[in-house]
Amino acid sequence: MDHAKNFLKVVNDAKSKIHETNVVEVKRRLDAGEQFTLVDTREDSEWERGHIAGAIHIGRGVIERDIERLIPDAATPLVLYCGGGFRSALAAESLQNMGYTDVLSMDGGWKAWNTAGYPTAVLSR
């Protein structure tokens, strides 16, 4: 996807203020049974087409509004992902600004997860 220059500027600024991880590390942590909340920040339609098994969905457009109700403990370890790691970086910065202290953005996001061939889930209807 060809992203707008100013969007990338905002994303790169956010990335300079947050911590990132990658799909290999997230998969390792999941396999090891580490306790953290995996949050899919993509749009509803993206989530419905497929997501990482065990993730919860809080879209980027509503995460600031809903996070305290869904995850009230600001010390909860969170790993955020989106399609490629841009929206999750913006969300991670926002959650840090709200006082969440253990937030990671998964670089490469859903695309990298799928490229690696890791397991996914789809909503059943």
Summary of the structure (lengths in Angstrom):
residues: 125
radius of gyration: 13.6
end to end distance: 30.0
largest distance: 40.2
contacts: 369
relative contact order: 0.23
helix: 42%
strand: 18%
